[in-house]
């Protein structure tokens, strides 16, 4: 077997000298190097910002969406949306393991979810078996490569594979909420009715406790109703998060002008950065989980309105994030039942 770099640089075709995520094209031949794992892929979970962009570009036409996804993989050797720069994650079965891949981590036949982005994962897409514009999970006949440095989780026996995939795809978000939110905090979850938002709401309600507030800003009436029925917020605002001053005024009314200690942005559309910043109090935290975020807009916008706050990039990895998120599914019967309807 050929010797590979721990970080997968041996797979980079262009530009030379970079890592797989920012690379424009990867080598997606499926002959593994000595420190790689070959995965037989069953389902891709395309990240929300990317899937929304693809759906909009294709006018929700499933056939056109299939062609677009196939063309991206053919061009780049990975599923990295050229507009959003993001990817998603996958589930599949371990097919082969390189001789120098760390011992006792995996065995052939293990069913795993990768906890790294498809935007850096070499992918050979043979065929799309099932795609719906209304679900970001795409069933495929494909193979993929996991690098030595790549994170993964062996799929649990007590949670269906697609349900676990849906939860693990956004596991970084509730894990970061767990780090940031403390008892008595005022928290705002922008885009609280989606998959990551629901998990964040659950964790925020748990951490903030009875003396805190969890405010959800949600564009969809249906999603807002879902949050209310699940009792996952103390206050719900139905509004367009791109309308900065409208959301600002409504959040200030709820908080008595104080603003939020922690704001979590989960939306899948651009231009919500300043909404998140304005509703957050001085030296508070804004966690941008959304891959639709422009970090230039966020950084320069905060400066422009004189906001001394902590802006956190939406790193999808946090230590222990997989277990924390799967435990939410185990603890909350209502969330599990909802996700089973949506994803299984």
C-alpha positions in Angstrom: 0.0 0.0 0.0 1.1 3.5 -0.8 2.0 5.7 2.3 -0.4 8.6 2.9 -0.4 11.8 5.0 -2.3 11.8 8.2 -4.3 14.8 7.0 -5.0 13.6 3.5 -2.8 15.9 1.6 -1.8 13.0 -0.7 -5.3 13.2 -2.1 -5.1 16.9 -3.1 -4.8 17.4 -6.9 -5.2 21.2 -6.9 -4.0 23.6 -5.7 -0.9 21.9 -4.5 0.2 22.4 -1.0 -3.2 22.8 0.6 -5.4 20.5 2.7 -8.4 18.5 1.4 -11.1 20.9 2.5 -10.0 24.1 0.8 -8.7 22.1 -2.2 -10.6 22.5 -5.5 -10.1 18.9 -6.6 -9.3 15.7 -4.9 -8.1 12.3 -6.1 -11.2 10.1 -5.6 -9.8 6.8 -6.8 -10.8 4.2 -4.3 -7.5 2.3 -4.0 -6.7 3.0 -0.3 -3.4 4.3 1.1 -1.9 2.6 4.1 -3.6 5.0 6.6 -7.1 5.2 5.1 -10.4 3.5 5.4 -12.6 2.6 2.5 -16.4 3.1 3.1 -19.3 1.7 1.2 -21.6 4.6 1.4 -25.4 4.2 1.8 -26.6 7.7 2.5 -25.3 11.3 2.2 -26.7 13.9 4.6 -26.1 17.1 2.6 -25.7 20.1 4.9 -28.8 22.4 5.1 -27.2 25.5 3.6 -25.9 23.5 0.6 -29.1 21.5 0.1 -31.2 24.7 0.2 -28.9 26.4 -2.4 -29.1 23.3 -4.7 -32.9 23.1 -4.3 -33.3 26.8 -5.1 -30.9 26.6 -8.1 -32.9 23.7 -9.5 -36.4 25.0 -8.7 -36.9 21.9 -6.4 -36.7 19.6 -9.5 -35.4 16.3 -8.1 -33.9 15.2 -11.5 -32.0 18.5 -11.8 -30.8 18.3 -8.2 -29.4 14.8 -8.9 -27.5 16.1 -12.0 -26.1 19.0 -10.0 -24.9 16.8 -7.2 -23.4 14.3 -9.6 -21.6 17.1 -11.5 -20.1 18.6 -8.3 -18.6 15.2 -7.3 -17.4 14.5 -10.8 -15.7 17.9 -11.0 -14.3 18.1 -7.4 -13.8 14.4 -6.4 -15.9 15.3 -3.3 -19.3 16.8 -2.5 -18.4 20.4 -1.8 -21.0 22.9 -3.0 -19.1 25.6 -4.9 -21.5 28.3 -3.7 -21.6 27.6 0.0 -18.3 25.8 0.3 -19.9 23.2 2.5 -20.7 19.5 2.2 -22.4 17.4 4.9 -21.6 13.9 6.1 -22.3 10.2 5.4 -23.1 6.8 6.8 -21.8 3.6 5.4 -20.1 0.3 6.1 -16.3 -0.2 6.4 -15.1 -2.1 3.4 -11.3 -2.1 3.8 -8.8 -0.7 6.3 -5.2 0.4 5.5 -2.4 -1.5 7.2 -1.2 1.6 9.1 -4.6 2.9 10.1 -4.7 3.1 13.9 -5.3 -0.3 15.3 -8.5 -1.4 17.1 -10.4 1.7 16.0 -12.5 0.0 13.4 -13.1 -3.4 11.8 -14.4 -4.4 8.4 -18.2 -4.5 8.5 -18.7 -1.7 11.1 -21.4 0.7 10.2 -20.2 4.2 10.8 -21.1 7.9 10.4 -18.3 10.2 9.4 -18.1 13.2 11.7 -16.2 15.3 9.2 -17.4 17.2 6.2 -18.1 15.8 2.8 -16.3 18.9 1.6 -13.0 17.2 2.4 -14.0 13.5 1.9 -12.9 11.8 -1.4 -16.1 10.4 -2.8 -16.9 8.2 -5.8 -20.6 8.5 -6.6 -21.8 5.7 -8.8 -25.5 6.4 -8.6 -28.1 8.3 -6.7 -30.8 5.8 -5.6 -33.2 8.2 -3.9 -33.5 12.0 -3.6 -36.3 14.1 -2.4 -36.3 18.0 -2.5 -37.9 17.8 1.0 -35.2 15.8 2.7 -31.4 16.5 2.8 -30.7 12.8 3.1 -29.7 11.2 -0.3 -29.5 7.5 -0.7 -26.6 6.5 -2.9 -24.4 3.8 -4.4 -21.0 5.3 -3.6 -17.6 4.8 -2.0 -15.7 7.2 0.2 -12.3 7.6 1.9 -11.8 8.3 5.6 -8.3 9.8 6.5 -6.3 8.8 9.5 -7.2 12.1 11.2 -10.9 11.8 10.3 -13.5 11.6 13.1 -16.3 9.0 13.0 -18.9 7.3 15.2 -19.8 3.6 15.1 -23.6 3.7 14.7 -25.5 2.7 17.8 -27.7 -0.4 17.9 -30.6 1.4 19.7 -31.1 4.2 17.2 -32.0 3.7 13.5 -29.2 4.5 11.1 -30.9 7.5 9.4 -32.1 8.9 12.6 -28.5 8.7 14.0 -27.2 10.3 10.8 -29.7 13.2 11.0 -28.7 13.9 14.6 -24.9 13.4 14.2 -24.9 15.8 11.1 -25.5 18.7 13.5 -23.9 17.3 16.7 -21.6 20.2 17.0 -24.4 22.7 17.6 -26.0 21.3 20.9 -22.5 20.5 22.2 -21.5 24.1 21.8 -24.7 25.2 23.4 -23.8 23.0 26.4 -20.5 24.8 26.7 -21.8 28.3 26.3 -25.2 28.4 28.2 -25.3 28.6 32.0 -28.1 28.7 34.5 -30.2 31.9 34.3 -28.9 32.9 30.8 -31.1 34.5 28.1 -30.6 32.5 25.0 -31.9 33.1 21.4 -32.0 30.3 18.9 -32.4 31.8 15.4 -33.8 29.1 13.2 -34.9 27.1 16.1 -37.5 24.9 14.3 -35.0 23.0 12.1 -33.0 19.9 13.0 -30.0 21.7 14.6 -32.3 24.3 16.2 -34.5 21.7 18.0 -31.4 20.0 19.5 -30.0 23.4 20.5 -33.3 24.4 22.1 -33.4 21.2 24.2 -29.9 21.7 25.5 -30.4 25.5 26.1 -33.6 24.8 28.1 -31.7 22.3 30.2 -28.7 24.5 30.8 -30.6 27.8 31.3 -33.0 26.2 33.8 -36.2 27.8 35.2 -34.6 31.1 35.9 -33.4 31.6 32.2 -35.1 32.3 28.9 -34.9 30.5 25.6 -36.2 32.6 22.8 -36.8 31.1 19.3 -36.8 33.2 16.2 -38.4 31.1 13.4 -39.6 32.1 9.9 -41.9 29.2 9.5 -45.3 29.2 11.3 -45.2 25.4 11.1 -41.8 25.2 12.7 -42.8 27.7 15.4 -45.8 25.6 16.2 -43.5 22.5 16.5 -41.3 24.3 19.0 -44.4 25.3 21.1 -45.8 21.8 21.0 -42.5 20.3 22.1 -42.2 23.0 24.9 -38.6 23.8 23.8 -38.7 27.6 24.3 -40.0 30.1 26.8 -40.7 32.6 24.0 -41.4 32.2 20.3 -41.0 35.0 17.7 -42.3 34.3 14.2 -40.2 36.6 12.0 -37.8 36.9 9.1 -34.2 36.8 10.5 -33.0 38.9 7.5 -35.2 41.8 8.7 -32.7 43.0 11.3 -34.6 45.7 13.1 -37.9 43.9 13.2 -36.2 40.9 15.0 -34.1 43.3 17.2 -37.2 45.2 18.4 -39.1 42.0 19.2 -36.2 40.4 21.1 -35.6 43.6 23.0 -39.2 43.6 24.0 -39.0 40.0 25.3 -35.7 40.7 27.2 -36.7 44.1 28.6 -33.9 45.8 26.6 -31.2 43.6 28.0 -30.4 41.5 25.0 -29.2 37.9 25.0 -26.3 36.3 26.7 -26.0 33.7 24.0 -27.3 33.7 20.4 -27.1 30.6 18.2 -27.6 31.1 14.5 -28.9 27.9 12.8 -30.5 29.4 9.6 -29.7 28.1 6.2 -30.0 31.4 4.3 -27.5 34.3 4.1 -27.8 37.9 5.6 -28.7 37.1 9.2 -25.4 38.0 10.7 -26.3 41.5 12.0 -29.6 40.2 13.5 -27.6 37.8 15.6 -25.1 40.5 16.6 -27.6 43.3 17.5 -29.7 41.1 19.8 -26.7 40.0 21.8 -25.6 42.0 24.8 -22.0 43.3 25.2 -19.4 40.6 25.8 -22.1 38.0 25.1 -21.6 35.1 22.6 -22.8 34.6 19.1 -22.4 31.0 17.8 -22.7 30.9 14.0 -23.5 27.3 13.3 -25.0 28.1 9.9 -22.7 27.5 6.9 -24.6 30.3 5.2 -22.8 32.8 7.4 -20.4 35.4 6.0 -17.8 35.8 8.6 -16.6 39.0 6.9 -20.1 40.5 7.3 -20.2 39.3 11.0 -16.8 40.6 12.0 -17.0 44.0 10.2 -20.6 44.4 11.0 -20.0 43.9 14.8 -17.2 46.5 14.6 -19.5 48.9 12.7 -22.2 48.9 15.3 -19.7 49.0 18.2 -20.5 45.6 19.6 -17.8 44.0 21.8 -19.1 40.4 21.7 -17.5 37.0 21.1 -18.1 35.7 17.6 -17.7 31.9 17.4 -17.2 30.1 14.1 -19.5 27.1 13.7 -17.0 24.3 14.1 -19.0 21.1 13.7 -16.7 19.3 16.1 -16.7 19.6 19.9 -15.3 16.9 22.2 -18.0 14.5 23.1 -20.5 15.9 20.7 -21.6 12.6 19.2 -22.6 11.1 22.6 -24.2 14.2 23.8 -26.4 14.5 20.7 -27.4 10.8 20.6 -28.3 11.1 24.3 -30.7 13.9 23.5 -32.5 11.4 21.1 -32.5 8.8 23.9 -33.7 11.2 26.6 -36.5 13.0 24.6 -39.2 10.8 23.4 -40.9 13.7 21.6 -37.8 14.7 19.6 -37.0 11.1 18.7 -40.6 10.7 17.4 -40.4 13.8 15.4 -37.0 12.9 13.9 -38.3 9.4 13.1 -41.2 11.0 11.1 -38.8 13.3 9.2 -35.8 11.1 8.6 -36.5 7.4 9.0 
